[in-house]
């Protein structure tokens, strides 16, 4: 099944909003073996919407439209759908009664705008939306399935998952069967990943291919199978081969994030963790805490941004700060020691660096970052020499810190 | 001038990459009064690229294509451009010499893939790329300006800003003049923003309009002028009126982030800040540190995630934790007191809550968050009752904390 995604609204065209709705939809459709042919953002002009629907329907089996629904949006999408379907609007009593009942329950007053929302194009199927008042709408036109969803992400997602997905499974003509597997690596570049698995790639059976998706400090290896070899046992066999060839660089599969992999290994080993951060300013801790359940192993830490805080919270020696500087191996070692001492954690990580873009010296240019990690009995240090982009330096250092902790426990 | 943006590559269609390139381009083109008509993502199939260029060129004055360039991408975009232009490829000696010289300088070995990169469609203008080896390419076809950029964000941005922008300014036929102003508010919902400025909106001169762009805890008010009233003095007048009507809820304008506004007010008042975070896990500190120059006022803080850390780092009383619980007004007050004491900061903020999705009780459901902020002489507390989404709860609490600190110093 081939699909197109259309986003309606000015925010994306003005560059004021990143289109995460389309990414979410594309990801979820891909998991259903739907092939996305194009993702389009257009303005909320009626004629543009109709024209796009006409254009896309000739080549797509499914079109998903998001946005342009709801009381303040003038419901332009509904009007465009009616024009595209060459039909009139009707007043949906059932929907109106539901909204009325809901508003009475929560004690809100129904407005004229809400009443107008209940006018829908004749011939559509209303898909339930338990997260708001704008409905999902579904219909077929000349063999193309069309789904219209509101633009508010949690409403869009709810309708898709609960009201549309069962329907999709019933209409989805799979065409060429397709399967994906994703292997997530960290601490190794794209070319080195490729070199390590080249032999396996050369012997892949027909229909299987590999793509590399590089991120900051991470590379995802995506194995795709199309056709007769798109079978779970074939995929698992080559996923295992690739994983073995990549060894320790692999931290997880599919949608597992590095911070989740980190939690898994700490919980499995029954160890606790604390952090001491200068240049990353709490980013390592925040990443760790973003995972539900992190309190099982993460005790907390210190954001010792100023020298004073490094002394007070972590007991870094004043002479170390004066003689070696805040960005030095000795400082991060003392930060780590103080952290392990004061927190009582089994394992810790300490970071100090010059995130930039200012603050560099000839000796210690912007992007110099020192890390120390380990336990009371076994400490390691590492120096990074990064670029001038502050946000990138912070994010990259966070990835390195989490990976060092992961490897410390897996070795 | 009307423009289309086309992104080439599978990652977006598979939902594995959010298309931030298009957002950046749309934002930068909008600032040049270019009107974006559509943003399209397509696969890297040659025929799809050619077809899209043909389709879009009939209605767009400018098409910007990103992606599908570079040694590992098989340079499909170049081949598609040549087919669209109905021209052949030539070997660009100048480009080859430049790449050779660069590789000699950094001591890398030139590969065959790099040599192949120097084949370009006849008739294009090569735009310099100081960030990599894939060139920008520019040409006109039947009156439409076409720009091709690599997909790597920092290369794309560099070529656009340095090699293309001067060219754009010379070819840009402005059409209807358009101006934008953005007023950024925090701590007030969309409907209340609208109620506060309704009178001003009713009296806006012809061609001026207002749009609301809601985010988590924040609403951006965008004032747009098209036509004869698109003049700076008219815009400034109404921007001032709107700002005055919105009062303290306004923290900044245009692209200013809340964390930048926070730094500005602390630096202006000459005060220092420290943070004590439980459920936000360092996110408040990380946001603060993400702004360059934050060391001028931010000392650091404690990520006191476990009860032990609350006791050790901040001196929260054991009986408070037992009797009132870690998520309580008394706990955040003691966290704040301990923080101000140990850090020596003028002002502090302390947060403790249940981020979810687990960990709630009937008394303290998921989403219960306590904040305390202030100085030694003046403390405030606030209880939030949020939803069940962990990431959203952390981000929203971070916004509230930064806003409370901002207002504490501005009042």
Interface residues (C-beta under 8 A of the other chain):
Chain A: X10 X11 X12 X13 X14 X15 X16 X17 X18 X19 X20 X22 X23 X24 X25 X26 X27 X28 X29 X30 X35 X36 X37 X38 X39 X40 X41 X42 X43 X48 X52 X55 X72 X180 X211 X212 X213 X220 X222 X274 X275 X277 X278 X279 X280 X281 X282 X283 X284 X285 X286 X288 X289 X290 X292 X293 X294 X295 X298 X299 X300 X301 X302 X303 X304 X305 X306 X308 X309 X312 X313 X342 X343 X344 X355 X356 X357 X358 X359 X390 X391 X394
Chain B: X10 X11 X12 X13 X14 X15 X16 X17 X18 X19 X20 X22 X23 X24 X25 X26 X27 X28 X29 X30 X35 X36 X37 X38 X39 X40 X41 X42 X43 X48 X52 X55 X72 X180 X211 X212 X213 X220 X222 X274 X275 X277 X278 X279 X280 X281 X282 X283 X284 X285 X286 X288 X289 X290 X292 X293 X294 X295 X298 X299 X300 X301 X302 X303 X304 X305 X306 X308 X309 X312 X313 X342 X343 X344 X355 X356 X357 X358 X359 X390 X391 X394
